[in-house]
Amino acid sequence: MHRPLSSFCLIVAFFPWNSAFGSPAVEPPVVEILSAYQAAVVPPPKEGTAILRYAFDGHGLSGTTELVFDLETGRYVDSDVLGLVTGTDGFDGTTAWMIDLSHASTPQEGGDRPMLAVNEAYRLVNAWWHADHGGATIVAVGRDEDGDHLQVTPNGGKTFDAWFDPVSHMLVHIRETRGFLTYDTRYSDFQQRDGLTVAGKIVTSDGGGRDSDETQTLSAVTVEAPRPISAFAMPKEVPNDWSIAGNAASVTVPFRLPDNHIVIDAMVNGKGPFPFMIDTGGHSILTGSTVATLGLDAKGDSPAHGAGEGTQTSGYTRVASIGVGAMTLRDQTVVTLDFGSKAVDGFQAGGMLGFELFQRFVVRVDYERNRLTLIDPKTFRPGNDGTAVPFRFYDHMPEVAGRFSGLPGRFNIDTGSRAEVSLTGPFVAANDLRGKYPDGILTVDGWGVGGPSRSFVARAPSLDLGDVSVTNVVASLATQTKGAFSDANYEGNVGSGFLKRFVVTFDYGHRVIYLKPLKKPLADTGSFDRSGMWLNLGRGGFEIVETVVGGPAEAAGLAKGDEITAIGKRRTQGMVLADARRLLKMLPPGQPIRIDYRRGDEARSATLVPRDLIPATVP
């Protein structure tokens, strides 16, 4: 997701930029609409720095937003201060960047972030007023209930829709897809302030209803002298809010790997320990049970999206410290979100450490020895760390250039995913991957924010990340039309199911990941379930959430809602859920095994014959 709340797309009327690009063909209605818009606006200054301040209300938070931008070029810095929640987006004309909730800065070079920054700069200076429309392709769609509708694709930007009121001729509505969400921003109460025509009210929605609306009300407008490019560049400061006891250069702690999730013990405000997941794709999060245990006060009510198609609610709170071994993070604003559940994970997660942790340390994950090492970046010198794979940031995710079975793609590296590689719906459709790899199954293969994720799981020849190649990978071909796997701005998500073949070292400061192959990967590496059922925790055993059509569990007479009480000679009472799932992956094909279960109040047994649901290898 983007930074927690954003005042992105504050549209006002300003001086056009000069384009170095050729002029595409533009239909006459486009010229008429944009000319009428330009005529309705007081001619603004040709140069200077505009500063717009708004009062913000939304998601249970209130505060101020400030947009500072160059009237000639559209370079900008867009900041939120909403109580304990802060964030900033910026663009210096070349590089988009953001400052996250924990005050760490990252360049935004992956996914659609560079294109969105170009869009924002284009609109801020109204480049469509220029003779060549700023090099954009603009198409008149027609008139509808929102007004005169144009579809605009800036050179180097991303297609967005704009509506102009047919009476006032003002820009009143923008629709733009950012990542996998589509945002509608509406402008009203236009005012002339300090030589500018400005929207006095801006309402932005992601389609989740009125509860998801963000409302901004204009409070001040100032035009000052032009500022240098450096004023719009990403800050270089590094957060100094952590320490390692004894000023040690690193700290190493053990971790558990249930269902390929990295789980450590962490202390919060000196209490605990709480089980925390380590997730490159996540943030610093406390679950509701931890918030309640610590008596913390959570603020806000924001939508949270993830691998599933649903939406959950998140908030924010402040903690004095988070401790991992001898390392302490101080004075942290964290997200409050129940990103998992005991039923799904087999244990009650206390929280998560993600992007913010990886930004502060060089993080080494040794999947062979189950050890996590946090290294002071000032002391890290790459040596015997394996092959260097460069990455870019797509929001808070490390994005690597690679190839899936020879097809080039952008792959997010996500230690929070249990899968090997999950391919996005648009990538699957564009390359007919279901047709290329028909020998697979449709099943629930993961669970996250938003609920279960369903995929068509198949075996594929290879996955390359930079210069590192692995053959015979288990690939999840997404079927979702909502959520993270509906995003067309990357091709796949690489999880710990793939990464556990290596010692993985993350150096966010230099945007490099090091992959060092293990001499002997874990026994279940590259394997997939042979039972044909997804299990969650039940009241007295493991509940079947889904069975694969035509799979071994269905053939044995097992069904959704049945509660497994024994697998072979092993009772499920007291068994770890992750161990049960691993056992079902490692069952010898063709060797029958007794399954004891309960259907309602009736105790039953069945004979399950495990088999490979996807090929063990591919040519």
DAPE-V908133 format. One record per pair of residues at least 12 apart in sequence whose C-alpha atoms are under 8 Angstrom apart, sorted by the first residue. I is the first residue (numbers start at 1). J is the second residue. Records with the same first field share a line. If there is no record, write none. Layout:
BEGIN
I: J + J
END
This chain:
BEGIN
1: 179 + 305 + 395 + 396
2: 395
3: 87 + 88 + 98 + 100 + 101 + 395
4: 85 + 87 + 101 + 302
5: 80 + 87
6: 79 + 80 + 87 + 88 + 89
7: 65 + 78 + 79 + 80
8: 78 + 89 + 120
9: 120 + 185
10: 67 + 124 + 202
11: 123 + 124 + 187 + 198 + 199
12: 123 + 124 + 196 + 197 + 198 + 199
13: 41 + 44 + 124 + 125 + 126 + 196 + 197 + 198
14: 43 + 44 + 45 + 71 + 124 + 125 + 126 + 196 + 197
15: 43 + 44 + 45 + 46 + 47 + 71 + 72 + 125 + 126 + 127
16: 72 + 125 + 126 + 127 + 128 + 129 + 130 + 134
17: 72 + 73 + 125 + 126 + 127 + 130 + 134
18: 127 + 130 + 134
19: 132 + 134 + 135
20: 135
21: 134 + 135 + 155
22: 132 + 135
23: 131 + 132 + 133 + 134 + 135 + 136
24: 132 + 135 + 136 + 137
25: 137
26: 137 + 138 + 139
27: 138 + 139 + 140
29: 140
30: 138 + 139 + 140 + 150
33: 148 + 164 + 169
34: 128 + 129
35: 129
36: 169
37: 164 + 169 + 170 + 171
38: 129
40: 168 + 169 + 170
41: 170 + 197
42: 192 + 195 + 196 + 197
43: 195 + 196
44: 195 + 196 + 197
45: 71 + 195 + 196
46: 71 + 72
47: 70 + 71 + 72 + 225 + 226
48: 70 + 71 + 72 + 223 + 224 + 225 + 226 + 227
49: 68 + 69 + 70 + 71 + 223 + 224 + 225 + 226 + 227
50: 67 + 68 + 69 + 70 + 71 + 221 + 222 + 223 + 224
51: 66 + 67 + 68 + 69 + 220 + 221 + 222 + 223 + 224
52: 66 + 67 + 68 + 218 + 219 + 220 + 221 + 222
53: 65 + 66 + 67 + 218 + 219 + 220 + 221
54: 66 + 216 + 217 + 218 + 219 + 220
55: 216 + 217 + 218 + 219
56: 82 + 214 + 215 + 216 + 217
57: 214 + 215 + 216
58: 211 + 212 + 213 + 214 + 215
59: 211 + 212 + 213 + 214 + 300 + 301 + 302 + 303
60: 299 + 300 + 301 + 302
61: 82 + 83 + 299 + 300 + 301
62: 82 + 83
63: 80 + 81 + 82 + 83
64: 80 + 81 + 82
65: 78 + 79 + 80 + 81 + 216
66: 78 + 79 + 80
67: 79
69: 124
70: 226 + 227
71: 124 + 125
72: 125
73: 93 + 121 + 125
74: 93 + 120 + 121 + 122 + 123 + 124 + 125
75: 90 + 91 + 92 + 93 + 121 + 229 + 232
76: 90 + 91 + 92 + 121 + 232
77: 89 + 90 + 91 + 232
78: 90
84: 316 + 317 + 318 + 333
85: 101 + 316 + 333
86: 100 + 101
87: 99 + 100 + 101 + 103
88: 100
90: 117 + 232 + 233 + 234
91: 117 + 232 + 233 + 234
92: 229 + 230 + 232 + 233 + 234
93: 118
95: 107 + 108 + 109 + 114 + 233
96: 108 + 109 + 113 + 114 + 117
97: 234
98: 234 + 395
101: 333 + 334
102: 239 + 332 + 333 + 356
103: 239
104: 237 + 238 + 239 + 356 + 359
105: 234 + 235 + 236 + 237 + 238
106: 234 + 393
107: 234 + 393
108: 392 + 393 + 394 + 395
109: 392 + 393 + 394
110: 392 + 393 + 394 + 395 + 399
111: 179 + 394 + 395 + 489 + 490
112: 158 + 178 + 179 + 394 + 489
113: 394 + 395
114: 157
115: 156 + 157 + 158
116: 157 + 158 + 178
117: 157
118: 154 + 156 + 157
119: 154 + 157 + 158
122: 134 + 154
134: 154 + 155
135: 154 + 155
136: 152 + 153 + 154 + 155
137: 152 + 153 + 154 + 155
138: 150 + 151 + 152 + 153
139: 151 + 152
146: 163 + 164 + 165 + 173
147: 163 + 164 + 165 + 166
148: 163 + 164 + 165 + 166
149: 161 + 162 + 163 + 164
150: 162 + 163
159: 176
160: 174 + 175 + 176 + 177
161: 174 + 175 + 176
162: 174 + 175
171: 187
172: 186 + 187 + 188
173: 185 + 186 + 187
174: 186
179: 487 + 488 + 489
180: 482 + 483 + 484 + 485 + 486 + 487 + 488
181: 206
182: 206 + 207
183: 204 + 205 + 206 + 207
184: 204 + 205 + 206 + 207
185: 202 + 203 + 204 + 205
186: 202 + 203 + 204
187: 199 + 200 + 201 + 202 + 203
188: 200 + 201 + 202
189: 201
193: 221 + 222
194: 221 + 222 + 223
199: 218
200: 217 + 218
201: 215 + 216 + 217 + 218
202: 215 + 216 + 217
203: 215 + 216
212: 302 + 303
238: 360
239: 360
241: 329 + 330 + 331
242: 327 + 328 + 329 + 330
243: 327 + 328 + 329
244: 326 + 327 + 328
245: 326 + 327
249: 375 + 376 + 379
250: 373 + 374 + 375 + 376
251: 325 + 326 + 327 + 373 + 374 + 375
252: 325 + 371 + 372 + 373 + 374
253: 324 + 325 + 371 + 372 + 373
254: 370 + 371 + 372
255: 370 + 371 + 372
256: 370
257: 370
258: 578 + 579
259: 418 + 578 + 581 + 582
260: 417 + 418 + 419 + 496 + 497 + 500
261: 277 + 278 + 415 + 416 + 417 + 418 + 496
262: 277 + 278 + 279 + 415 + 416
263: 275 + 276 + 277 + 278
264: 276 + 277 + 278 + 324
265: 324
266: 322 + 323 + 324 + 325
267: 321 + 322 + 323 + 324
268: 319 + 320 + 321 + 322 + 323
269: 319 + 320 + 321 + 322
270: 321 + 322 + 323
271: 294
274: 290 + 349 + 350 + 351
275: 348 + 349 + 350 + 351
276: 349 + 350 + 351 + 352 + 353
277: 349 + 351 + 352 + 353 + 416
278: 352 + 353 + 354 + 415 + 416
279: 352 + 353 + 354 + 355 + 414 + 415 + 416
280: 354 + 355 + 358 + 397 + 398 + 413 + 414 + 415 + 416
281: 354 + 355 + 396 + 397 + 413 + 414 + 415 + 416
282: 352 + 353 + 354 + 355 + 396 + 416
283: 334 + 335 + 352 + 353 + 354 + 355 + 356
284: 334 + 335 + 351 + 352 + 353 + 354 + 355 + 356 + 357
285: 334 + 335 + 336 + 337 + 351 + 352 + 353
286: 334 + 335 + 336 + 337 + 338 + 350 + 351 + 352
287: 336 + 337 + 338 + 339 + 349 + 350 + 351
288: 336 + 337 + 338
289: 350
290: 350 + 351
291: 336
296: 317 + 318
297: 317
298: 315 + 316 + 317 + 336
299: 315 + 316 + 317
300: 314 + 315 + 316
301: 313 + 314 + 315
302: 314 + 315
304: 449 + 450
305: 449 + 450 + 483 + 484
306: 448 + 449 + 450 + 483 + 484
307: 447 + 448 + 449 + 450 + 451 + 452 + 453 + 483 + 484 + 485
308: 447 + 448 + 449 + 450 + 451 + 452 + 453 + 480 + 482 + 483 + 484
309: 450 + 451 + 452 + 453 + 480 + 481 + 482 + 483
310: 449 + 450 + 451 + 482 + 483
311: 449 + 450
312: 337 + 449 + 450
313: 337
314: 335 + 336 + 337 + 338
315: 335 + 336 + 337
316: 333 + 334 + 335 + 336
317: 333 + 334 + 335 + 336
318: 331 + 332 + 333 + 334
319: 331 + 332 + 333 + 334
320: 332
338: 449
339: 448 + 449
340: 447 + 448 + 449
342: 537
343: 536 + 537 + 538
344: 447 + 536 + 537
345: 536 + 577 + 578
346: 536 + 537 + 576 + 577 + 578
355: 396 + 397
358: 506 + 507 + 508
359: 508 + 509
360: 376 + 377
361: 374 + 375 + 376 + 377 + 507 + 508
362: 374 + 375 + 376 + 377 + 380 + 505 + 506 + 507 + 508 + 509
363: 375 + 505 + 506 + 507
364: 503 + 504 + 505 + 506
365: 503 + 504 + 505
366: 502 + 503 + 504
367: 500 + 501 + 502 + 503
368: 500 + 502 + 503 + 518 + 520 + 521 + 522
377: 507 + 509
385: 503 + 504 + 505 + 514 + 515 + 516
386: 514 + 515 + 516 + 517
387: 467 + 468 + 514 + 515 + 516
388: 512 + 513 + 514 + 515
389: 465 + 466 + 467 + 512 + 513 + 514 + 515
390: 466 + 511 + 512 + 513
391: 511 + 512 + 513
392: 511
397: 412 + 413 + 414
398: 412 + 413 + 414 + 511
399: 411 + 412 + 413
400: 412 + 413 + 465 + 466
401: 465 + 466
402: 463 + 464 + 465 + 466
403: 463 + 464 + 465
404: 462 + 463 + 464
405: 460 + 461 + 462 + 463 + 464
406: 462 + 463
409: 490 + 491 + 492
410: 490 + 491 + 492
411: 465 + 490 + 491 + 492 + 493 + 494
412: 490 + 492 + 493 + 494
413: 493 + 494 + 495
414: 493 + 494 + 495 + 496
415: 494 + 495 + 496 + 499
416: 495 + 496
417: 446 + 494 + 495 + 496 + 497
418: 446 + 495 + 496 + 497
419: 445 + 446 + 474 + 475 + 476 + 494 + 495 + 496 + 497 + 498
420: 473 + 474 + 475 + 476 + 494 + 495 + 496 + 497 + 498 + 499 + 526
421: 473 + 474 + 475 + 476 + 492 + 493 + 494 + 495 + 497 + 498
422: 475 + 476 + 477 + 478 + 485 + 492 + 493 + 494 + 495
423: 475 + 476 + 477 + 478 + 485 + 491 + 492 + 493
424: 477 + 478 + 485 + 486 + 487 + 488 + 490 + 491 + 492 + 493
425: 477 + 478 + 479 + 480 + 481 + 485 + 486 + 487 + 488
426: 486 + 487 + 488 + 491
427: 488 + 491 + 492
428: 477 + 478
433: 477
434: 456 + 477
437: 458 + 459 + 460
438: 458
439: 458 + 459 + 614 + 615
440: 456 + 457 + 458 + 459 + 613 + 614 + 615
441: 456 + 457 + 458 + 548 + 613 + 614
442: 454 + 455 + 456 + 457 + 548
443: 455 + 456 + 457 + 546 + 547 + 548
444: 534 + 546
445: 457 + 476 + 534
450: 483
453: 480
454: 478 + 479 + 480
455: 476 + 477 + 478 + 479 + 480
456: 476 + 477 + 478 + 479
457: 474 + 475 + 476 + 477 + 614
458: 474 + 475 + 476 + 477 + 614 + 615
459: 472 + 473 + 474 + 475 + 614 + 615 + 616 + 617 + 618
460: 472 + 473 + 474 + 475 + 618
461: 473 + 617 + 618 + 619
468: 515
472: 526 + 616 + 617 + 618
473: 498 + 526
474: 526 + 527 + 528
497: 525 + 526
498: 525 + 526
500: 521 + 522 + 525
501: 517 + 518 + 521 + 522 + 525
502: 515 + 516 + 517 + 518 + 521
503: 515 + 516 + 517 + 518
504: 516
524: 582 + 585 + 586
527: 585 + 586 + 616
528: 585 + 612 + 613 + 614
529: 581 + 582 + 584 + 585 + 586 + 612 + 613
530: 552 + 584 + 585 + 586 + 587 + 589 + 610 + 611 + 612 + 613
531: 551 + 552 + 553 + 584 + 585 + 608 + 609 + 610 + 611
532: 547 + 548 + 551 + 552 + 553 + 554 + 613
533: 545 + 546 + 547 + 548 + 553
534: 546 + 547
535: 577 + 581
536: 577
537: 577
538: 563
540: 563 + 565 + 573
541: 563 + 564 + 565 + 572 + 573
542: 563 + 564 + 565 + 572 + 577
543: 560 + 561 + 562 + 563 + 564
544: 559 + 560 + 561 + 562 + 563 + 564
545: 560 + 561
546: 559 + 560
547: 559 + 560
551: 613
552: 608 + 609 + 610 + 611
553: 608
555: 608
556: 606 + 607 + 608 + 609
557: 606
558: 606
561: 599
562: 597 + 598 + 599 + 600
563: 597 + 598 + 599
564: 595 + 596 + 597 + 598
565: 595 + 596 + 597 + 598
566: 595 + 596 + 597
567: 593 + 594 + 595 + 596
568: 593 + 594 + 595 + 596
587: 610
588: 610 + 611
589: 609 + 610 + 611 + 612
590: 609 + 610 + 611
591: 609 + 610
592: 607 + 608 + 609 + 610
593: 607 + 608 + 609 + 610
594: 606 + 607 + 608
595: 607 + 608
END
